Amino acid sequence: MTLKRIKIISIIGTFLLCFLTHFIYNIFPNTLFSIFFSVNESIWEHMKMLFTTTLLFGIIEYILIKKYDIKVNNFLFSKFIEALISIPIYLVMFLPFYYRFGENMIVIFIMMLITFIITQFIGYKIMDCKHINHSNKIAIILIIISYIIFGYLTYNPIHNHLFLDTEKEKYGINDYNI
């Protein structure tokens, strides 16, 4: 097995894992899961889902890399970058379509798949490049900071369209009714 094959598996695996992570908070509603998984149907919460899913599937990717003894550099840093850039990449595709045509699940899934193809390619390039000093330590700190921000914004959302759950007409996890 090669790193390219593992990244192809990661595209498919991350895409499929999104369907599971979308509902985890509904199955296990608690404070810890509210930080990592989507708590409502807002655009923001779905971006949190992309971030978490990328990192979670990274565990499987790491196991495969170790099992097949593949030499990579900057693994954790690449997973953080993949997770982080999945948010703006998806939003750049999604928001114009959403504001113009509304929700279309098939288009949303295609955009999500395209997002994962792009981010896995970027992750591949980062893992395949020269070792970056302290990149994995920096990634751990940045992941923790990211989840602090996710947690804060889950409970204290900004009152704009990105944070609005249009199904329940509220913001965040609290009852911020319109």
Order of alpha helices (4+ residues) and beta strands (2+ residues): alpha-alpha-alpha-alpha-alpha-alpha-alpha-beta-beta-beta
